[in-house]
Amino acid sequence: MPASTLAPASTADLSRLLDQLNLIIVGKNRVIRLAVAVLLARGHLLLEDVPGVGKTTLSQALALSIGLEFRRIQFTSDLLPADVLGNSIFDATTRSFIFHRGPLFAGAVLVDEINRATPKTQSALLEAMEERRVSIDGVGHDLPDPFFVVATQNPRQLGTFPLPESQLDRFLMRLHLGFPDAESERAMLLGEDRSALLRGLEPVLSAEQLRDLQGEVAAVRPAPAVVAYLQALLAASRARHPVGLSPRAGLAFLRAAKAWAFMEGRDYLMPEDLQAVGVAVMGHRLASGTQERGGVYASGVGDEGERLAQELLQEVPV
């Protein structure tokens, strides 16, 4: 397979973005690279972890590092779909209804604690994420391009509404930050306050540059042998899981792998690219239902989907 390198400008843009994010979130280089891959693949990101490990900080850093209008929506149990999407309000002067856009109409949107809102509000948000369009009173309104949603959720807490499988599938990847190692935590404790660092962030990419990069990612070439490997992973997931990965999940998997290959400086795909993003792409899509373990069926909640994803990557031959 012939080697091909990317234009220096694209590489420089990505390097500046990654360097800036690594200043904010210390010791989490791989998670940051995966998050940027979601952005390049025109996907949406779900950050799931216990409180206080930096989910919101990473979300804000991502949004502030790209030249897009940024909005933050705090999800609560009393939030209504109109509070997110917008609403038509009667104007007595013109004697007509005028649509007032909700906070979702921004290039980069942080949805904090998505599992705090009711299923009705969750569904309205996730449908808009998929369609990249909002319909109010029969009139369609296009969302911005680029459009990037980062949602956070705290797992296994009281007063939450877990996302069903069909809605989890709207997120290209689910990532966990986890606790920092000792050296990174020491650097964070002795360094500048994260809030102050966030206030000092400047965009390193414009919206036009981001669209160009996303176009280059879409042009990454998958070789027939790599596509066959992806199909083998999809088939194995369906054999091991009651539902398995859908064709839509396969397309998402391919987009994520293309983004990873692009970040590695290639315009062609290798099996290693699928393996690099595999757990983050497959884990939440395989996180429900039952899997057979030695003749015993166990609930596939929590990390069960990620364990199954790891097993598939180990067992399916390249």
Disulfide bonds with the S-S distance in Angstrom:
none
